[in-house]
């Protein structure tokens, strides 16, 4: 564990499942993690960039500027080889901007109808950007290889987890215990790459206001 006093870090999400994952993955660092649910009135940042990094960077910088706190944002996607990398950066809105995860999975499985198992290879990719209020940024990336199965399995996780099979274990992400998923997921691997640099980055680019964790607004 890094030495030093706890420093605030805003996780730029309202997704409770994603926030819990980051708490598990970064919990051994002296950081105080908060989600956007703790910041009523936070701006909605449109994630319509052409890459994961572009979306994560836009969101992290906008929220860091607004909140006065260093902010972590990530963008993740499922890349299916038989679909030439789709849904990719459009994963969260694959079935349309007003649709939910179940609709996204249905569209994905429809698009893969008739595709044999050996051609259903895919990977989850995650890009994390941490932005400080002074404009400094830190970036990390992680991937996890797997396969899209024909029907959902499991009740855990979120997003495409029920249809993403991790072959070495024969389990979908939705069938894994949270601790198990957090050892091998794309987000876990991005956090592992981020981990050695994060505390030093926060210390070097300290929030300009309200390090006691109060909402600056």
N, C-alpha and C positions, 0 to 999 in steps of 0.2 A: 504493500500500500504506500502511496505517496505520502510524505510527511507534510504537515501544515494545517492551517485552519480550514474548515469547510467553506467552500465557495459555491455561490448559487449558479444553477444552470437550468434554464427554461427548456423543456422538451416541447417542441412545436407541434403538438398533436392534442386532439380531444379524444382520441381512440384509447379507451381504457386498457385494452389488451396490449397495444403497442407500448403504452406508458409502463405497464407492469414489466414488459420485457426489458425495457431500458433500465428500470430500477434493479432488476436482477443482474443485468450485464455490467452495469457501472456501479453497483452497490458497494464494492470494496474500496472505492475512491472517496476521499473526503469532499464530497460535493453534496449539495442540497438540491434535489431534483423536484421540479414542479412542472405541471402540465398546463396547457392552455385553459383547462377547466378552472384553474385558480386565477385566471386573468379575464374577468368579464369584459366584454367590449373589445377583445383583441381583433385586429383587422383580419378579414378573409383574404388570403393571398392566393391568387389564381395560379395553378400549377399547370400551365399549358406550354412549357418549354419543350425543346426537341431532344432533351437528354435528362437522365436522372440528376446529374450534377446541376444542370441549369435550374431545375425545379427546387432542389434542396437548397441551393445557394440563394435563390430569390426569396424563399420562405424564411430561411435563417436570418438573412440580412434585414428583411422588413420587420421581423418580430424583435430582433435585437435592438434595432433603432427605436421601435415603438415602446418597448418595455424598459429599456435601459439595462437589461441583463444579457449576458452571453446566452445564446440560444442555439440549440441543436435541432436540426431538421434533417429528415431523411426522405429519400424517394426510392421506392422499391418497385420491382416489376417481375413478372413471369415471362420468360423468353422461351417459346416453343419452336424447336428447330423445324418441324414440319410446316409451321406457319410463318417461316422466314423471320423468326424472332418476335412475332406478335404473341400476346398483346403488348409486351414491352412497356415502354414509357406510358402507354395508354391503359395499363392494367386496371387502374382504379375506376376508369370510366369506359371500359371496353364495351359494355352493353348500352351506354348512354349516360350523360351527366347526372340524370336523376335516378339511375338504377342502383341496386344494392349488390352486395357480394354474391348472393344467390343467383341473380340475373347474369352477372359476369361469368360465373361458373357454367351456367346453362348454355350461354353463347359459346364458351370455349369448348365444351363437350360436343355441341352441335357441329362446330367447325372441324372437330377431329373425328367425326363419324367416318368409319371405314378405314381409318389410319391404323395399321397394325402396331402391336405393342413395341416392336423394336424401333419404330420410327417416331415414337411419342416422347423422345428425349427432350428435356427442358432444364432450365435452371432459374432459380431465383437470384436476382441481383439487387444489392442495396448500396446506395451511395449516401454517406453521411457528411454533412457540412456543419461545422460549428462556427458561428459568427459572433464577434464581439461588437459592442456598441461603437467602438472606434473604427470598425470596418475591417479588422483583421479576420482571416478565415483559416480553418483547418479542415482537411478533407480526408476521408477514408472510404474504402470500398471492400465489399465481400460478396462472394458467390457461393451457391450450393447447387450441385448437380443432382438431377433426379429424373422423374418421368411422370407424365400426366396419365392417370388411370381413367377407366371408362365411367366410373360412378363414384360419388363422394363416399369417404369412409372416415369415421371419427367425429367427435363433437367438440374438440378443443380448437385452439387457435382462432384464426380469422382469415378473411380474404380467400385466397385459393388453397389454403392449407388442406382442406378435405380431399382435394384431387391431386395433390403433389406427393408422390411416393418417393421416399428416400431408400433406394435399393439395398444398401448395405444392411439396413435393419428390417426391411420389408414392411415399413410403417409409413403412413402418411404423416405429415406434420400435425394434422388434427388428431391423430391417434397417440401422439407422444405426450408424455408428461412435460410440463413447462420446463423443468430443469434439463430434461433430455434434449428438447428442441433448442434450448439456449446454449447448448454446447456445440451445435453444428450448423445452425441456420445461417443464412446469408447475413442477417442482422448481427448475429453473434460474431461472425467472422469480420464484419466491418468494425464492430466495437472492439474486437481484439486488436485490430490494426490501429484503431484510434487510441486505445487505452494508454499506451506508454507516453503519449504526447499531451493528453487532455489536461491533466492537472497543471502542468507547466504552462500550457497555453492560457488557461484561466488565470493563473497567477500573473502572467506577463501582461495580460489585457484585462485587468480588473474592471468590473462594472463601475461606472462613474457614480452611481447612486444606489442607495438602499440595499447594501449588502446584507442587511439583517433579514432579508427575505420579504419585506413588505412590498405591496404593489405600488410602484412609483406613481401610478396614475390615481 
